[in-house]
């Protein structure tokens, strides 16, 4: 039975997350990694330039919805490009994280209880990853499918041809078939970029849950410490095993922190702006003639942006609580029945667990659910300012 479960679930990182990481040139030892990096580098530069040109050309436009929509998309693409560049820059750290995860799964292969714990975390990770990617897909389709289905007269030069992304294209669209082709390319590009935003968040959840599974295993070892015979070397070996596992968890979290701290800083700043812009678009659309269409375009992205902020803050809160649980498990063990040298070692484990494992925003602030509250409060304040300036 256990062998069947292992075959069905071999990693905390789901298959869809791995495929998307390959697409963005992040997954190691892939032959097409150089091509993927070149493709996305050129794509980001071109799209950002076209967004910037559109923003300058329509800066004094009376259509505030289109202008803010362009600004929101521009921020989204800029955020995605920085995230992927951070992963490319820290490729060796990411490779070390993957190697550590593979070692952890291999170590659990001979123990049913430990394997059940990591498989449980992996299943949750896979469900959450699929949900995140699905939500990002739905958000893009609801954002752009209505424009594709709309019948637009290309020959009418008195109107501005609607596009899915607010960009200033360096060519003229003269035929209906060419217009539909450009819209489909826009939708595909936006869909792939949205997947990129989702996969970074899904990977964070997978890494966080992997750490949670390893901490649960460590807590089981601390609980079983009393039953280990103290007359031989078994207890001493068990304590050494616990120390090595704890140190491995700490190193893993430090690598994860190095990988995500700059991304969290970017996420913290950009999400306040994105929530502010998208919230402003939804509120201002309420009194317009085509309010339903505008809300359908903006509301899914508003939900996804809030979800991104929540995922980062929840991951930080999860690590804080899990690291505290190590100290509680060590204190709840039968340390009073152990030899003095073993009690001293447990004391060091308790002291080390008091320095919580956490993710930070640019090494400045810890990510937590309280930080998520501050993000929402800041965004709400800026929305009020924009509405007052309207």
Beta strands, then each sheet from edge to edge (+ up, - down):
strand 1: 360-361
strand 2: 365-366
sheet 1: 1+ 2-
end
